Amino acid sequence: MGTEVFERYGRVADYRTLPLSEMQAIVSRFEERVNVAQLANPATKESVKKAISRAGAQRCPVRLNRLSMDVIIRYGDALADLFCLFPDDLVLVQAYEFTIGYQTPNQKDHISSLQALMQAGEWTDEWGTRWGHAFGGVGATPVQTPIRDWSQLDDYLANRMPDPHASGRLDSALRALAIHGETKYCVGAIHMALFERLHALRGMENVLADLCTFETEICRLCEALTHYLIELIREWGKTNVSAIYLTDDWGSQTGIMISPKMWRRYFKVHYRRIFEEIHRFGKGVFFHSCGNIMDIIPDLIDLGVDVVDPIQPGAMDLNEVARKFGGRTSFSGGIDAQRLENCTAEEVKHMVRGAIATLGRPFRNGYVVSPANLVVPSVPFENLQALFEACHEQ
């Protein structure tokens, strides 16, 4: 059905108006086909470990299932065909949509992630943050925060923090791991670690001001978030994921959003505890931070990050990243997702080959070949095909 929908609703203006039931059928079929293709292909778990540790893997591992929901619905079976021909080496395992958070099976007013990400609307996540999605947009944005005044902090910490040990929190991840955990390098996702969670709880402008004016309160909240993350990591530690993937977007296009000195003062000590807990379970640390984070990559290396993601070409020069940090950590990303829709198919292939030659081959293939961010539905299908072909031609 996915190919038929692609043919009938190929224009961006049309696929968004499909009934939710038809959207769900496309997504379910896509996921089923991709899972079957992964299982039918040789195990790559050990080769990915070898690459990430820069121990001389035969090629760079590939992760292309970095897609917005809209891309899957727009291209359906045609996209699944590509994954069947060119299966990923890494599998990102997400227990729930991070802008919604965990929902208990008997929760009233259950929020559909498909509906939330494909139709206009608002909802409140388990942290008390209210999110909004605009029709035709990709992803969601906080529209109301639960700690609007620091006088609310005591009550929030005592009564409103989510329980990292909630029964069933990782059930969806466990189902995915039962399928792929033994043969594929699976990475458990923990989105919105510290900084992103802070501005989801307080608002971006407030947080930036708070770092200068409410040091005690910010430190208390960071400590509570760190405790939550460590306890959640202990739940992931019981599973057979190979690594934990944490996200905190620190970079603008030109540099990190606070001074490196302030970053080290407020956040580095917390990251050290979090990453040490991940390593204590024998898992790798993937740290995702969009934008130009050149100033803190040495700190991330010092903290033991195994893979820095996404090495965004529009914000950082790949050659400079390789020259300064190559061989000291491994990289992921490197393919400019912002340019994919405007390139020719041949330019896409050139971009991929250049990233592999710069970030991977000189460092014993210690590079996960991947778009630097979510692929969006405006990317032409022929460019997606070129992307898959070039990533797998090594």
Stockholm file with secondary structure:
# STOCKHOLM 1.0

chainA/1-394         MGTEVFERYGRVADYRTLPLSEMQAIVSRFEERVNVAQLANPATKESVKKAISRAGAQRCPVRLNRLSMDVIIRYGDALADLFCLFPDDLVLVQAYEFTIGYQTPNQKDHISSLQALMQAGEWTDEWGTRWGHAFGGVGATPVQTPIRDWSQLDDYLANRMPDPHASGRLDSALRALAIHGETKYCVGAIHMALFERLHALRGMENVLADLCTFETEICRLCEALTHYLIELIREWGKTNVSAIYLTDDWGSQTGIMISPKMWRRYFKVHYRRIFEEIHRFGKGVFFHSCGNIMDIIPDLIDLGVDVVDPIQPGAMDLNEVARKFGGRTSFSGGIDAQRLENCTAEEVKHMVRGAIATLGRPFRNGYVVSPANLVVPSVPFENLQALFEACHEQ
#=GR chainA/1-394 SS CHHHHHHHSCSHHHHTTSCHHHHHHHHHHHHHHHHHHHHHSCCCHHHHHHHHTTSCCSSCCBCCCCBCHHHHHHHHHHHHHHHHHSCCSEEEECSSCTTTCCCCTTCTTCCCHHHHHHSSEEEECTTSCEEEECTTCSSCEEEECSCSSGGGHHHHHHHTSCCTTCTTTTHHHHHHHHHHTTTSEEEEEECSCSHHHHHHHHCHHHHHHHHHHCHHHHHHHHHHHHHHHHHHHHHHHTSCCSEEEEECCCBCSSSBSSCHHHHIIIIIHHHHHHHHHHHHTTCEEEEECCSCCGGGHHHHHHTTCSEEECCCTTTSCHHHHHHHHBTTBEEEEEECTTTTTTSCHHHHHHHHHHHIIIIIGGGTTCEEEEESSCBCTTSCHHHHHHHHHHHTCC
#=GC SS_cons         CHHHHHHHSCSHHHHTTSCHHHHHHHHHHHHHHHHHHHHHSCCCHHHHHHHHTTSCCSSCCBCCCCBCHHHHHHHHHHHHHHHHHSCCSEEEECSSCTTTCCCCTTCTTCCCHHHHHHSSEEEECTTSCEEEECTTCSSCEEEECSCSSGGGHHHHHHHTSCCTTCTTTTHHHHHHHHHHTTTSEEEEEECSCSHHHHHHHHCHHHHHHHHHHCHHHHHHHHHHHHHHHHHHHHHHHTSCCSEEEEECCCBCSSSBSSCHHHHIIIIIHHHHHHHHHHHHTTCEEEEECCSCCGGGHHHHHHTTCSEEECCCTTTSCHHHHHHHHBTTBEEEEEECTTTTTTSCHHHHHHHHHHHIIIIIGGGTTCEEEEESSCBCTTSCHHHHHHHHHHHTCC
//
